[in-house]
Amino acid sequence: MGDIFERIYAVVRRIPRGCCATYGTVAMLAGNPRWARVVGYALHANPDPEGIPCYRVVNREGRTSPAFAFGGQDVQRMLLEADGVPFLPDGRVDLAQCAWCGP
């Protein structure tokens, strides 16, 4: 899994400020579109939160991760808002405006 996780981290490092990617997009760019769950596992085990901005990854609906993954309730949203990521009134990330699909 180490090599797969490193491929995932390499993709996540490239997500620009103000953008988000979905687990599926990260999986596809890492080499296998079926790795969406593996992306979740890798991000949960993130060894370098400062260098690997895992908070920029959301689900396919633009929903943020449950509180445990980022250190508290709404922490992911606060980090994304600080990056300039727009949210819809229902609390989802506005993927139409900020989805990143790779280089």
URLINKA-V160974 format. One record per residue. N is the residue number from 0. RES is the residue in one small letter. OMEGA is omega in degrees with one decimal (999 if undefined). Layout:
n=[N:N]
res=[RES:RES]
omega=[OMEGA:OMEGA]
This chain:
n=[0:1:2:3:4:5:6:7:8:9:10:11:12:13:14:15:16:17:18:19:20:21:22:23:24:25:26:27:28:29:30:31:32:33:34:35:36:37:38:39:40:41:42:43:44:45:46:47:48:49:50:51:52:53:54:55:56:57:58:59:60:61:62:63:64:65:66:67:68:69:70:71:72:73:74:75:76:77:78:79:80:81:82:83:84:85:86:87:88:89:90:91:92:93:94:95:96:97:98:99:100:101:102]
res=[m:g:d:i:f:e:r:i:y:a:v:v:r:r:i:p:r:g:c:c:a:t:y:g:t:v:a:m:l:a:g:n:p:r:w:a:r:v:v:g:y:a:l:h:a:n:p:d:p:e:g:i:p:c:y:r:v:v:n:r:e:g:r:t:s:p:a:f:a:f:g:g:q:d:v:q:r:m:l:l:e:a:d:g:v:p:f:l:p:d:g:r:v:d:l:a:q:c:a:w:c:g:p]
omega=[-176.9:-179.9:179.1:178.8:179.5:176.8:178.3:-179.5:179.1:178.0:-176.1:178.1:-177.2:179.5:-176.3:174.1:179.9:-179.5:174.8:172.0:175.8:176.3:180.0:177.5:178.2:178.9:-179.6:-178.5:177.7:174.5:-179.3:-178.1:179.0:-176.9:-176.2:178.0:178.0:176.2:177.9:178.4:-179.0:-178.0:177.0:179.8:-175.8:-178.3:-174.9:-177.5:178.3:-176.7:-179.7:-173.4:-175.4:178.2:179.4:179.0:-178.9:178.9:-173.2:178.0:-177.9:179.9:178.5:-177.2:174.8:-171.5:-173.4:-172.8:-174.2:173.0:177.5:-177.7:176.2:178.7:179.3:179.2:179.4:178.7:179.3:178.2:177.2:176.3:-177.7:179.8:179.8:177.2:175.6:-179.9:-179.0:175.6:178.2:172.7:177.9:-177.1:177.5:-178.8:-170.6:-179.4:176.7:-177.3:178.0:-176.3:999]
